Amino acid sequence: MFVCAETLQGGKVTCTDEHVQGEKYEYGLGYKLEIDPGTYYVYAQLPDNDYKAYYTKHVTCGLSVECESHEKIEVTVKAGETTSNIDPMDWYDTDPSQ
């Protein structure tokens, strides 16, 4: 699985398929992207598949059926800081043309 960050300014995409192991990650695996400061949409994508799972309000609401919003969350990255707990897991809006 790839995890990618796409800038809102210009659409540049940076991805990684390298996973980081550690107890601090919910399922023992996480990821780390080295990206420039800016605002991004973050998504996961399987190899050979056009569908994307975004980091959305549905994720932050708990992925429950009661969570109706699938709006993408803008993630702001600042110079010299680490942005954590960005989990792209919302496969609901799977329009591959996005």
C-alpha positions as CSV (number, residue, x, y, z in Angstrom):
1,M,0.0,0.0,0.0
2,F,1.2,3.5,-0.8
3,V,0.5,6.6,1.3
4,C,0.5,9.9,-0.6
5,A,0.3,13.6,0.1
6,E,-1.0,15.8,-2.6
7,T,-0.5,19.6,-2.4
8,L,-3.6,21.8,-2.7
9,Q,-1.3,24.3,-4.4
10,G,-0.3,22.7,-7.7
11,G,-1.2,19.1,-7.2
12,K,2.3,17.8,-6.6
13,V,2.1,14.2,-5.2
14,T,4.7,12.6,-2.8
15,C,4.2,8.9,-1.9
16,T,5.9,6.2,0.1
17,D,5.4,2.4,0.2
18,E,7.8,2.0,3.1
19,H,6.1,1.2,6.4
20,V,7.5,2.0,9.9
21,Q,7.0,-0.6,12.6
22,G,6.3,0.4,16.2
23,E,4.0,0.0,19.2
24,K,2.8,3.6,18.9
25,Y,0.9,2.7,15.7
26,E,-2.6,1.3,16.1
27,Y,-1.9,-1.9,14.0
28,G,1.9,-1.9,14.6
29,L,2.6,-0.2,11.2
30,G,2.7,3.4,10.2
31,Y,4.3,5.6,7.6
32,K,6.5,8.7,7.3
33,L,6.5,11.2,4.4
34,E,9.2,13.8,4.0
35,I,7.4,16.7,2.4
36,D,7.7,20.5,2.0
37,P,5.7,22.8,4.2
38,G,2.2,23.4,2.7
39,T,-1.3,22.1,2.7
40,Y,-2.1,18.6,1.6
41,Y,-4.8,15.9,1.1
42,V,-3.5,12.6,2.3
43,Y,-4.6,9.3,0.9
44,A,-3.7,5.6,0.7
45,Q,-3.7,3.6,-2.5
46,L,-3.2,-0.1,-3.3
47,P,-0.7,-0.9,-6.1
48,D,-2.3,-1.4,-9.5
49,N,-5.6,0.2,-8.3
50,D,-7.0,3.7,-9.0
51,Y,-9.1,3.9,-5.9
52,K,-7.9,6.0,-3.0
53,A,-8.7,6.1,0.7
54,Y,-8.5,9.7,2.0
55,Y,-8.1,11.2,5.4
56,T,-11.6,12.6,5.9
57,K,-14.0,13.7,8.5
58,H,-15.5,10.2,8.4
59,V,-12.1,8.9,9.8
60,T,-12.0,11.4,12.6
61,C,-15.6,10.6,13.5
62,G,-14.7,7.0,14.0
63,L,-15.7,5.4,10.6
64,S,-19.2,4.8,12.0
65,V,-22.3,4.6,9.9
66,E,-23.5,7.7,11.9
67,C,-20.6,9.7,10.5
68,E,-22.1,11.0,7.3
69,S,-19.4,13.4,6.1
70,H,-16.6,12.1,3.8
71,E,-15.2,15.6,3.3
72,K,-11.4,15.5,2.8
73,I,-9.4,17.1,5.6
74,E,-6.7,19.6,4.7
75,V,-3.5,18.8,6.5
76,T,-1.1,21.7,7.1
77,V,2.6,20.8,7.4
78,K,4.9,23.4,8.9
79,A,8.7,23.7,8.5
80,G,10.6,21.8,11.2
81,E,7.5,20.1,12.7
82,T,6.1,16.6,12.6
83,T,2.4,16.1,11.8
84,S,1.1,12.9,13.4
85,N,-2.1,10.7,13.5
86,I,-3.1,11.3,9.9
87,D,-4.8,8.0,9.0
88,P,-6.1,7.8,5.4
89,M,-8.8,5.1,5.8
90,D,-11.9,6.3,4.1
91,W,-12.5,4.1,1.0
92,Y,-16.2,5.2,0.8
93,D,-15.8,7.9,-1.9
94,T,-13.9,5.7,-4.3
95,D,-14.3,7.7,-7.5
96,P,-11.0,6.9,-9.3
97,S,-11.2,10.0,-11.4
98,Q,-10.3,12.1,-8.3
